[in-house]
Amino acid sequence: MAAKFEIYKDKGNQFRFRLKAANGEIIATGESYPDKKSAQKGIASIQKSAPVAVVIDTTVEAAAAKKPAAKKPAAKKPAAKKPAAKKPAAKKPRASGPAAKKPAEPKPAE
């Protein structure tokens, strides 16, 4: 059995339609119409438009909007210039001769 449209009257005595799947489950319903002819036009409109209707999934867009935006990495600041390292003092040339060489002093005894 194929899917089918059913026209029925609701509690307010208005005409409505529903689309039932082959297994009998309701898969779509229409709004209320004041007369049967309007309900039939609603069904005809769906039958005509459905084969070419585009599906728009608004749940994907809504989920994307709720997610916080990915944080961009902070722009790297130029590195602060480090103070120049102190250069070791230049070694003074040693004097030559006997006065230049001092004998090692003995350690005091405790």
Secondary structure, 3 states (H helix, E strand, C coil): CCCEEEEEECCCCCEEEEEECCCCCEEEECCCECCHHHHHHHHHHHHHHHHHCCCCCHHHHHHHHHCCCCCCCCCCCCCCCCCCCCCCCCCCCCCCCCCCCCCCCCCCCC
